[in-house]
Amino acid sequence: MYQVIREEYLGTVDNLYTAFKNSGFDNPLDAAMEKAQEKIIKDYGDIDSKVWESLSLEAFSKYGSINVRKAGSIRSHDNIPWFDDRHPTYSYFWPRYEKYLIEIKKWSRNTVGTIDETTNEILKSIGNPKSGQEFDKRGLVLGHVQSGKTANFTGLINKAFDVGYKLIIVLAGMHNDLRSQTQLRLEREVIGTVDNITGEKQGVALVKTGGTQIETWTTVQDDISTSNAIGIKNLDKPILLVVKKQKDVLPALIDLLRNSIKHSEISPPVLIVDDEADQASVDASGKNTDNPTTINKFIRDLLSLFNKKSYVGYTATPFANLLIKADANHEEVGKDLYPKDFVIALPKPDGYCGPDEYFNTTGYTDDNKPMFIRYLSLDDITILDKLRTKDDAGLFTEVPESMQEAILAFLLSVAIRNLRGQIGEHNSMLIHTSRLTDVQDSMCIVIKEFYKKLSNDLLYNSKSEYIPQLKSLYEEDFIEVQKSFEPSKQLGEFAWEEVYKQIKLIVGKIEVMEINGESEDALEYDKFKESGLNVIAIGGNKLSRGLTLEGLTISYYYRGSSMYDTLMQMGRWFGFRNGYMDLCRIYTSEDIAENFEYLAVVMSELRMEFEKIAKEGLTPEEYAVKMKTHNTMTVTSPAKMGNAESPISYTGTMQQTRSFEKNKEFFINNMEATIQFINSIEQQFKTSLIGTKYHIAKNIPSQIIIGFLKKYRTISSARIVNSKKIADYIFNMNKKNLLEKFNVAVVDVTKSTLKSQKAIDNGITQWKVNFGKIQIESAVIRSIDQDKSKGIGVVDIGAIVAANQEFIDIENRTADKKANIELRANDNPLLLVYPLHPQVKSFKKLNIDFNEDLVPVGLAFSFPDIVEVPVIDSKGRVKKEEGYIYNNTVGKGGSND
């Protein structure tokens, strides 16, 4: 009897909780549990108090413990939310979608709860479609690359139909593939499809049918065009359109809607969702008086047709959107798309692997991660550098060294996923080296030939040269990376024989495809949803925006960009990698990897800046979000950011050396330079012991630091942590009477690390160092058993600064990093000197005769955040601040700091 009562009680709670929540009830769980208890008493009479307690606890553990992540939001003073926490009733579309995500797609209640919470925040920020007043709302939603933005705006669309929006237009990128992909998803997850002949249901139709019907004027195959948009359409029912941002599509849509509005005398409330809102939508005319660029003009023209209109842009790279001229108002097409009413930052989803998972974004040793980056060989780079024009396509005649390894790595990743029980899942490899379709075509032909030879060799030649290569890659790379994960996240290790057996089973099931506008190949994952599609996708622009590569593990990427947004969007390796993150690899060059790591820090800082603005209650009209600049890359295209120039700046940053050359002369030079530097310091070094031993001297003239940096060598390819550039920066700041004194801390032994079991297991012993007038008890131990050096000619030891060391010279420091950053602004900059232990894995393999008089020397700097008066360009729309840019047409910009 208990089981019967339990199932009825929990089932009642489930139905009522969802109904009450979607009707805007306060405390919907309490109300549902109360009603469920009343029903049980009515059906079975009162029951034992302990049983009630057990049932209540079970219901609360299922619904009351949902961890909903909230969105950060800034909203204009005039944009007053049209509902508060008690939201309007969602009667059909949203409840159906919510149930579909939980019961059909098996998404966690935490994830779905977060979508519910964040879409409420967006919905309250756009116009009320049932209001008697006209409205014009412009907003921006900041997501993460490949993080589920589509699921979020699908939830928003479902809720918008529930509350009374009649026309919803989705601007789905620039290419047919992305538009078709979005159309198919919205047909399933908003409309709900039912096959006319078989009656087969898909998507939300599996949950419920029979409610309000949505009309769609676009299909998976067909966009709006002059051929299918001629005539008058009925506007008195809910309508969903998914269109491309192209100059032959938007005018046809505008004409169709203009004629339909005129004929029916109906101007329905419209919601325009702009996916990839930083692409094509932003005015790139670069001038304040001329006509806006084509797509921007069409979107503004489209909005001008309606009296009640809301525009919501979605992007993971908002740089261009945040630089839109805030007060632009063209006499024909009206206001620009600056998010004047709201900007909302979506929280990072559970299980998402983004820049923070691939790169060290804090700079501390605590943040050292498993190494997923593999540097391309000189052979690869030499070949790829030749492919500059379409006439060079024929120069790609063989698959180079690192590309071969990447393909072998893909075979391993598919095999291991199958052994883990992920059989039937999609598996993808990306090869992206050129935007030129001729180059892609030539590359595809050569790779197909190579793969055919490889697969035949593995199947029929037991003495194939690829077998030992695969074994070595598995044992020395894949297993090593898996071991570097936290113990709780490590997965079972398989014997090589099992992996090899699985490779032979799957090697013939992998297709090589060319994905571009000239090829007939298509990533039809839906057709292979039962068996899984295994594909090596070779492409360019089509693969760099929006289009999802399902089950992407191996990325071979050699296509730089001078713009943040373009480069970050090309990183298709970000996303959800549940159960196989350890198998992911990025094969690329050192320069590109360095730029991606820098961008990871940029995005991290951008979100922190946004959180600060939201916390202080500032509005999009009052404060322009600052964006960190780079010495070679630009934030976005110059046409979208005026005449902004960004000189290199280290203000407010912590910089550290983590890479070293492999030759002995490099280490000898730096050791000699360091000893000379320490001996030249006249100020007294005071020794302190705070877990780690330090030798600290203060108020050293910056000229001594500059002299040292000119003798000390960083690796030749270093762009940011470059000793000569840092010296130049200090010199230039001295001209402004800044950074005139430094503190210096020489890091010594950490006895707990030296005596740790890991150190003992790896043969790490005490290593004294003669540092001139300072004697080091034992060199600093970093990355004991991790070798992060995957490139040619470089040793990468990872971060060398421990979390407590950046502010070790500040006497009244606290445990709060933000407070310490403020204290640094009132103190000297700090130079940390690290005599590094040569017995760790990365250095030991060099076979250099390190001794007490020769060890690797690493450096780190903690620079104060110096706020200077910004330079205002009266002709441009962007103000320039040392190391940052921001929108000059918005409030006071960075001067609020």
Helices and strands as residue ranges (DSSP letters): H 2-21, H 28-44, H 49-59, I 60-64, E 72-75, H 93-99, I 100-104, H 109-123, E 135-142, H 149-163, E 167-172, H 176-186, I 187-191, E 193-194, E 201-202, G 203-206, E 215-216, E 239-243, H 250-264, E 270-275, H 294-304, E 308-315, G 321-323, E 329-330, E 334-335, E 342-345, E 352-353, H 355-358, G 365-367, E 373-375, H 378-385, G 390-395, H 401-419, E 427-432, H 437-460, H 466-473, I 474-478, H 479-483, G 487-489, H 496-506, G 507-509, E 510-515, G 525-528, E 534-539, G 541-543, E 552-557, H 564-570, E 575-576, G 581-583, E 585-588, H 590-615, E 627-628, G 638-640, E 654-656, E 659-661, H 664-680, E 686-689, E 692-701, H 702-711, H 723-734, E 741-750, H 751-754, H 757-761, E 769-771, E 774-776, E 794-796, H 817-824, E 830-835, H 841-844, E 857-862, E 878-881, E 884-887, G 893-896
